[in-house]
Amino acid sequence: MTPHVLTFTENGEGHCLYTEAIELGSIGRLTLRRATTIEFNETSQQWEVRDADGVLLHTHPSREVCLAWEHRHFNS
């Protein structure tokens, strides 16, 4: 499994793919923004990972594979 990665900017702002494996609220106030959406496309019969601008990043028939791809993509 890909590890969870939490990075900080010089001004102390943290960035990560959200997980409940780390109690993020214990280190400060949270502001969350979705990096992607994962939705099923009935025409292609595939799950699609899209960024916040709607750009297609990844597709696969399995939602679990798309979730794993998202995890690897944002934690590398």
Secondary structure, DSSP 8 states (H G I E B T S, - for coil): ------EE-TTS-EE----TTS-GGGGS------SEEEEEETTTTEEEEEETT--EEEEES-HHHHHHHHHHHHT-
